[in-house]
């Protein structure tokens, strides 16, 4: 999948976040630092613990999985995708592995 960024918003708080979809280039170059910069504390600790236990080899796994983990954590926090066409929504759902809810168009 080509590099894509989705915009998500929390309808309860009004917070807006962007999340990349696909391979995590930032994890490739900076290890667990992107999780820290995004404020993704849960995944930051998961990545740090596995980095220590595997002497850094787990970074190879997280390069392919971190963006998916980040989007799933945003969904669990109540974030929804900004409105987009059904084709793009289906591609994102397939890439993430779960149905990501989308904001209703008024």
C-alpha positions as a Markdown table, in Angstrom:
| # | Residue | x | y | z |
|---|---|---|---|---|
| 1 | Unk | 0.0 | 0.0 | 0.0 |
| 2 | Unk | 1.3 | 3.4 | -0.8 |
| 3 | Unk | 1.9 | 5.9 | 2.0 |
| 4 | Unk | -1.4 | 7.3 | 3.1 |
| 5 | Unk | -2.3 | 9.5 | 6.0 |
| 6 | Unk | -5.8 | 9.6 | 7.5 |
| 7 | Unk | -7.3 | 12.3 | 9.6 |
| 8 | Unk | -9.3 | 11.2 | 12.7 |
| 9 | Unk | -11.4 | 13.2 | 15.1 |
| 10 | Unk | -12.9 | 12.6 | 18.4 |
| 11 | Unk | -16.5 | 13.8 | 18.3 |
| 12 | Unk | -16.7 | 14.1 | 22.1 |
| 13 | Unk | -13.5 | 16.2 | 22.7 |
| 14 | Unk | -13.1 | 17.8 | 19.2 |
| 15 | Unk | -9.4 | 16.6 | 19.1 |
| 16 | Unk | -8.0 | 15.9 | 15.6 |
| 17 | Unk | -5.1 | 13.6 | 14.9 |
| 18 | Unk | -3.5 | 12.3 | 11.8 |
| 19 | Unk | -2.3 | 8.8 | 11.4 |
| 20 | Unk | -0.2 | 7.2 | 8.7 |
| 21 | Unk | -1.4 | 3.9 | 7.2 |
| 22 | Unk | 1.0 | 1.2 | 6.1 |
| 23 | Unk | 4.7 | 0.7 | 6.7 |
| 24 | Unk | 6.0 | 2.8 | 9.6 |
| 25 | Unk | 9.0 | 4.6 | 8.1 |
| 26 | Unk | 9.3 | 6.7 | 11.3 |
| 27 | Unk | 9.8 | 3.5 | 13.3 |
| 28 | Unk | 12.3 | 2.3 | 10.8 |
| 29 | Unk | 14.4 | 5.4 | 11.3 |
| 30 | Unk | 13.7 | 6.3 | 15.0 |
| 31 | Unk | 12.6 | 3.1 | 16.7 |
| 32 | Unk | 10.0 | 3.8 | 19.5 |
| 33 | Unk | 10.4 | 7.6 | 19.3 |
| 34 | Unk | 7.3 | 8.2 | 17.1 |
| 35 | Unk | 5.1 | 6.7 | 19.8 |
| 36 | Unk | 6.5 | 9.2 | 22.3 |
| 37 | Unk | 6.0 | 12.2 | 19.9 |
| 38 | Unk | 2.4 | 11.1 | 19.2 |
| 39 | Unk | 1.6 | 10.8 | 22.9 |
| 40 | Unk | 0.9 | 7.1 | 22.4 |
| 41 | Unk | 2.0 | 6.0 | 25.9 |
| 42 | Unk | 0.6 | 2.5 | 25.9 |
| 43 | Unk | 2.3 | 1.5 | 22.6 |
| 44 | Unk | 5.4 | 3.4 | 23.7 |
| 45 | Unk | 5.9 | 1.2 | 26.7 |
| 46 | Unk | 5.1 | -2.0 | 24.7 |
| 47 | Unk | 7.7 | -1.1 | 22.1 |
| 48 | Unk | 10.3 | -0.1 | 24.7 |
| 49 | Unk | 9.8 | -3.3 | 26.7 |
| 50 | Unk | 10.1 | -5.5 | 23.6 |
| 51 | Unk | 13.1 | -3.5 | 22.4 |
| 52 | Unk | 14.9 | -4.2 | 25.6 |
| 53 | Unk | 13.9 | -7.9 | 25.8 |
| 54 | Unk | 14.9 | -8.6 | 22.1 |
| 55 | Unk | 18.0 | -6.3 | 22.1 |
| 56 | Unk | 16.4 | -4.1 | 19.4 |
| 57 | Unk | 15.3 | -6.9 | 17.0 |
| 58 | Unk | 11.6 | -6.2 | 17.7 |
| 59 | Unk | 11.9 | -3.0 | 15.8 |
| 60 | Unk | 11.7 | -5.1 | 12.6 |
| 61 | Unk | 8.3 | -6.3 | 13.7 |
| 62 | Unk | 7.0 | -2.8 | 14.8 |
| 63 | Unk | 8.0 | -1.3 | 11.5 |
| 64 | Unk | 5.2 | -3.2 | 9.9 |
| 65 | Unk | 2.7 | -3.1 | 12.8 |
| 66 | Unk | 3.0 | 0.2 | 14.6 |
| 67 | Unk | 0.8 | 2.4 | 12.4 |
| 68 | Unk | -1.9 | -0.3 | 12.7 |
| 69 | Unk | -1.5 | -0.4 | 16.5 |
| 70 | Unk | -1.7 | 3.4 | 16.6 |
| 71 | Unk | -5.0 | 3.6 | 14.6 |
| 72 | Unk | -6.5 | 0.8 | 16.7 |
| 73 | Unk | -5.6 | 2.8 | 19.9 |
| 74 | Unk | -7.2 | 5.9 | 18.5 |
| 75 | Unk | -10.4 | 4.0 | 17.6 |
| 76 | Unk | -10.5 | 2.6 | 21.2 |
| 77 | Unk | -10.2 | 6.2 | 22.5 |
| 78 | Unk | -13.3 | 7.2 | 20.5 |
| 79 | Unk | -11.7 | 8.7 | 17.4 |
| 80 | Unk | -13.5 | 8.4 | 14.0 |
| 81 | Unk | -12.3 | 8.9 | 10.4 |
| 82 | Unk | -13.1 | 12.1 | 8.8 |
| 83 | Unk | -15.6 | 11.5 | 5.9 |
| 84 | Unk | -14.1 | 9.9 | 2.8 |
| 85 | Unk | -15.3 | 7.8 | -0.1 |
| 86 | Unk | -16.2 | 4.2 | 0.5 |
| 87 | Unk | -13.3 | 2.8 | -1.6 |
| 88 | Unk | -10.7 | 4.6 | 0.5 |
| 89 | Unk | -12.6 | 3.6 | 3.7 |
| 90 | Unk | -12.5 | 0.0 | 2.6 |
| 91 | Unk | -8.8 | 0.1 | 1.9 |
| 92 | Unk | -8.1 | 1.6 | 5.3 |
| 93 | Unk | -10.2 | -1.1 | 7.0 |
| 94 | Unk | -8.4 | -3.8 | 5.2 |
| 95 | Unk | -5.0 | -2.4 | 6.0 |
| 96 | Unk | -5.8 | -1.9 | 9.7 |
| 97 | Unk | -7.6 | -5.2 | 10.1 |
| 98 | Unk | -10.7 | -3.8 | 11.9 |
| 99 | Unk | -13.6 | -1.6 | 10.9 |
| 100 | Unk | -12.6 | 1.9 | 11.6 |
| 101 | Unk | -15.7 | 4.0 | 12.2 |
| 102 | Unk | -16.3 | 7.1 | 10.1 |
| 103 | Unk | -17.9 | 10.4 | 11.1 |
| 104 | Unk | -21.4 | 10.8 | 9.8 |
| 105 | Unk | -21.9 | 13.4 | 7.1 |
| 106 | Unk | -24.5 | 16.0 | 8.1 |
